[in-house]
């Protein structure tokens, strides 16, 4: 049986992206912003480079995400006290409120994603998806 995993993964990702974007246009935050909010919810005041590593973003992508999130009033960017060239990101009150809404939305999304599957089946899917990070590292330097 041919599973066409790449095709199924791509179609699933696009549909999931459209579903989340529809909710964003209804007053939510983007998936990228939600990822940043979740990270800062655990490590508020993190360096931008730490957030970039956690979100698997390069410096330009992280800079753009921070700028968009700052303009949206979700985060505040402040210079690091020991290295003025480095910036730290802090959740604002609006960012904390958006994080709370994002957590509720994630609960709904996870329920939809796992509906009709046993916990053992979801464990296999989660293990397979996590293995992609090891099999396809973020940079060619990681291939060594």
N, C-alpha and C positions, 0 to 999 in steps of 0.2 A: 504494500500500500504506500503510495506516494503522499506525503503529508504537506508538501509545499510550504515549509515552515517560514521561509523568508517572505513569501507572498502574504501568508496569513498574518505574520508579525507586522508587516508594513500596512496592510489594510486595517488591522486592529488598531494600530497606533494612530492612523489618520482619523478613524471614526472616534476614537477616544479623545483625540485632540479637538475635533469639531464639537463633541458633546461638552467638553470642558470650556471651550471658547464661547459656546452659546450661553453658558452660565456666567461667564465673565462679562459678556455684553449686557447681562441683566443686573449688573452692579457688583460683581465679584472681582477678584484679582486674577491675573493670568496664572497659568500653571507655573511659570518660572518664578513669578513673584511669590506664589504660595510656597514653593520650595525654599526660597530665601527666608520667608517668614517662619517656616517650620524650623529651619536651621537656627535662626536668631532666637526663636522661642526656647531653644536649648542652650545657645551660646551667645546671648545678647552682648554686644560690644566686641564681637569677633573682628579680627582683621579681614579686610576684603580678600586677601589671598587665601585665608582659611575658608571663607565662604565659597570662593571659586573652586577650591579643591573639593569641598564637600559636595558641590553641585555639578562637578565635572565640567567646569567652564574655563576657558582661557581668560587672560587678563582683559582683552577687549570686550568679550561677552559679559564678564562680570561688571566691568565699568558701565556698560550700557544698561544692564539690569539694575545696578545701584542707582544710576541717574534717573531711570524711569520710576523706580520705587520711591525715590526721594521726591520727585515731582508729584507723585500721587499722594505724598504725605504719609507713606507707610514706614519709612526709615529716615534716620538722620545720619549723615556722614560727618565724622569728626576726625581730626588729625590725632594720631597716636601720641601719647604724652612723651614717650621716649624716643620715637623716630618720627619726626614731623612729616617725612615723605610718605609714610604709611597711613592708611585711613582705616578707621574702625566704623562698623555699622551698628546702629542702635535702633530698636523698635520705638516707634512713637505710640501715642495712645490709639491713633487710628490704625496703626500696624497691629497692635495687640487685638483690637476689635476684629480686624480682617483675619487675623490668625485664628481667632475663635470661630468665625464663620467658616473659614477654610477647613478646620477640623471637623465641623458638622458636615460639610459637603463631602469630605473624604470618607466619612462613615457611610454616607449614602452611596458614593462611588464604589467603595470596597464591597458593599452589600450586593450591588449590581454585578460587579466583576466575579464574585464568588457564588452567585445564585446558581443552584443546580449541580454544584460540585461538592464532593466530600472534602473534608479537611485533608485527608491523605492525598487526594488529587491536587489540591491547591499547594500542598507542600512540595510536590514534584514540580509543578509549574514554577513556583517561587525559586526552587533550587536551580532549575534550568535557566531562568532569567538572570539570576545572580551569577551563574557560570559564564554568561556572556561578557561580564566585566573582566574576567580572568582570561578568556579566550581571545578577546579583542580589546587590548589595553587602550587607554586614552591617547597614548603617543607611541610612536615607533621606538622611542628609547626604552619603553617598557617591554619590548619584544625580546630583549637579550636573555 
